[in-house]
């Protein structure tokens, strides 16, 4: 957020331990399915508690996990020292023979109006429908009454609408932060089932609910319109499921 520090955390989770953690996470919840984002959410909570970094993005075994956090170096060391040992080891938070440990670097919080940046964003472009969360593309197809639609065009427009201010609705601190340029495109897509869990009530355990939906990666360039709102947007993330591996804006120099 504008005026508040932001840091980029990079960890190299241990693939073998991560697979074991997913299996245990799966079994612990009455053998209901567990997706990787759900397991990583639980892993970060086990390691950091309420200070768990988000939004985050797990790239792959080689590139590891990236996350934005407000924890500075001292606060991060304190959190790691108090973390569940297995969770910390699984995330690669401590130096071992195989991993050098986590890396933390300050991330910019001051931006210039008109600044152009490259970006990559993994998100779930969904809308709320009568039957719950719905793929924005499938919803648009139903509304189009037979007119042809392109998935890329629907998802890019979904992102434009999501980031824009809305008439008659109180503006959120992050809305109106950026303008998407014309080169924004769908760089990856798959359908994925994710698991979201209810809150525990008394002695009743949390229960998982499987949600099928889009897993999309958009890439391109954006222009900063409101620097303070852009700082809020980075720290918050984009869209829903931001605590489960979606919504992290990865930035790069414009190409």
PyMOL commands that set and color helices and strands:
alter all, ss='L'
color gray80, all
select helices_A, chain A and resi 15-28+36-51+73-82+85-91+136-144+151-163+227-236+242-244
alter helices_A, ss='H'
color red, helices_A
select strands_A, chain A and resi 7-11+56-60+64-69+103-106+116-123+126-129+132-135+178-180+185-197+208-224+249-253
alter strands_A, ss='S'
color yellow, strands_A
deselect
rebuild
show_as cartoon
